[in-house]
């Protein structure tokens, strides 16, 4: 991984229960495609924690948010992780 020691990684994405995900078709595990060809990865607390563990990072926070977009509720999930200082 090219992240420097003590560097941060932040990712924001869509959970499975977001309306944009629900109107899309699954093309691979945790990956969907909508009618415009827009690919979106599905995120959940479980797969975030698994990825962070697999990458050897320290999870700093996970946040779930909901807002209104064009009259519909849209959901987001994001996380911040940090590379341990002694990792190369």
Order of alpha helices (4+ residues) and beta strands (2+ residues): beta-alpha-beta-beta-beta-alpha-beta-beta
